[in-house]
Amino acid sequence: MNDPMDTTGTGAPDRQARILEDLQDAVERMHVLSRSPQVIVASGRRDQGARPMAWQALFERSLGPKHPALAYRGVSAVRLQAVLAHGYDSEPTLAAGWACTRLGDAMSTGPVIQVFRTDRLPDDVSRALMGVIVFEEDGLSLAGVRALTQEFGLR
């Protein structure tokens, strides 16, 4: 059925409505536990609700208008403690495949998404981690991630 507001025939109002729904879903599911690095727990699974682009847009907007270029790396739930303790799960490299520019690509590899400044990889890795997005999967929960962030003194 045609949308009466779509005078272009492109489906633009439907697309805009879907984008707004995705952003609203992501906002409602986000729990910010730490600001530096930013640790966000997303209620529910990666494959439910908002599309990856909504998560990427919200995370990047939360960093402010002049944030550096970012790289994303998804890992399994068991790597979360290492990420919070060391700032990464394995030694960063510039090799293709270690990290990606799209959050959606990183989401396909695990529920723990590390967000790095690309200008600090791999040489200044101690200051490269900008944040972590954690989806409640594979035993991860808001309460458990909150306890870990407190254990490592993140605020």
C-alpha positions in Angstrom: 0.0 0.0 0.0 1.3 3.4 -0.9 2.1 5.9 1.9 0.1 9.1 1.3 3.1 11.1 2.7 5.5 9.6 0.2 5.1 11.9 -2.8 8.5 10.8 -4.3 7.7 7.1 -4.7 10.9 6.2 -2.9 9.6 4.9 0.3 11.4 7.7 2.2 8.8 8.1 5.0 8.9 4.4 5.6 12.7 4.5 5.8 12.7 7.5 8.1 10.2 5.8 10.4 12.3 2.6 10.5 15.4 4.7 11.4 13.6 6.5 14.2 12.3 3.2 15.5 15.8 1.7 15.5 17.2 4.7 17.3 14.4 4.7 19.9 14.9 1.0 20.5 18.6 1.4 21.0 18.2 4.3 23.4 15.7 2.4 25.5 18.1 -0.6 25.7 21.3 1.4 26.5 22.7 1.4 30.0 25.9 3.6 30.4 28.1 2.2 33.1 31.3 4.1 32.6 32.4 7.2 30.8 36.1 6.7 30.3 36.3 4.3 28.6 32.6 4.4 27.8 31.0 1.0 28.8 27.5 0.5 27.5 25.4 -2.6 28.2 22.6 -3.2 25.7 19.6 -5.1 27.1 18.9 -8.1 25.0 20.7 -9.8 22.1 22.5 -8.3 19.1 20.0 -9.8 16.7 17.0 -8.2 18.4 15.7 -4.7 17.8 17.8 -1.9 16.4 20.0 -2.5 13.5 23.8 -2.1 13.9 23.8 1.3 12.2 21.6 2.7 15.0 24.0 1.5 17.7 27.0 2.9 15.8 25.3 6.3 15.3 24.3 6.5 19.0 27.7 5.5 20.3 29.5 7.9 18.0 27.2 10.8 18.8 27.8 10.2 22.5 31.5 10.9 22.0 30.7 14.4 20.7 30.9 16.1 17.4 34.6 16.0 17.0 35.5 12.4 17.8 38.4 10.6 16.1 38.0 7.9 13.5 37.0 4.6 15.1 37.5 0.9 14.6 35.3 -1.8 16.0 36.2 -5.3 17.1 33.8 -8.0 18.3 34.8 -10.8 20.7 33.2 -13.5 22.7 31.7 -12.9 26.1 34.6 -14.7 27.9 37.0 -11.9 26.7 35.1 -9.1 28.5 37.3 -9.2 31.6 40.5 -9.1 29.6 39.1 -6.1 27.6 38.3 -4.2 30.8 41.6 -5.1 32.4 44.0 -4.4 29.5 42.0 -2.2 27.1 41.9 -4.9 24.4 41.5 -8.7 24.1 44.5 -9.4 22.0 47.5 -7.3 20.8 46.2 -4.8 18.3 47.5 -4.7 14.7 46.7 -2.8 11.6 46.2 -6.1 9.7 43.0 -6.4 7.8 40.4 -8.3 9.9 41.7 -7.4 13.3 39.2 -4.5 13.5 36.6 -3.0 11.1 35.1 0.4 10.4 31.5 -0.8 10.7 30.0 -1.8 14.0 27.7 -4.3 12.2 30.7 -6.3 11.0 32.1 -6.4 14.6 28.7 -7.4 15.9 28.8 -10.6 13.8 31.8 -11.9 15.7 30.7 -11.5 19.3 28.6 -9.8 21.9 31.5 -7.7 23.3 32.3 -4.8 20.9 35.5 -2.9 21.5 35.7 0.6 20.1 39.2 2.0 19.3 40.7 5.2 18.1 42.3 4.3 14.8 44.9 7.0 15.2 46.3 5.2 18.3 46.4 1.7 16.8 48.6 -0.2 17.2 51.4 1.9 18.8 49.5 3.8 21.5 47.2 0.9 22.5 47.1 1.8 26.1 45.1 4.9 25.2 43.2 3.5 22.1 40.1 2.1 23.7 37.2 4.5 23.6 34.6 2.2 24.8 32.9 -1.2 25.0 29.4 -2.1 23.9 28.2 -5.3 25.6 25.0 -7.2 24.6 23.3 -9.5 27.1 24.3 -12.8 25.6 26.3 -15.9 26.5 25.9 -15.3 30.2 26.5 -11.5 30.2 24.1 -9.4 32.2 23.7 -5.8 33.2 24.4 -6.7 36.9 27.5 -8.8 35.9 29.0 -6.1 33.7 28.3 -3.5 36.3 30.2 -5.5 38.9 33.2 -5.9 36.5 33.3 -2.2 35.8 33.3 -1.4 39.5 36.0 -4.1 40.1 38.3 -2.4 37.6 37.5 1.1 39.0 35.8 2.4 35.8 33.5 5.3 36.3 
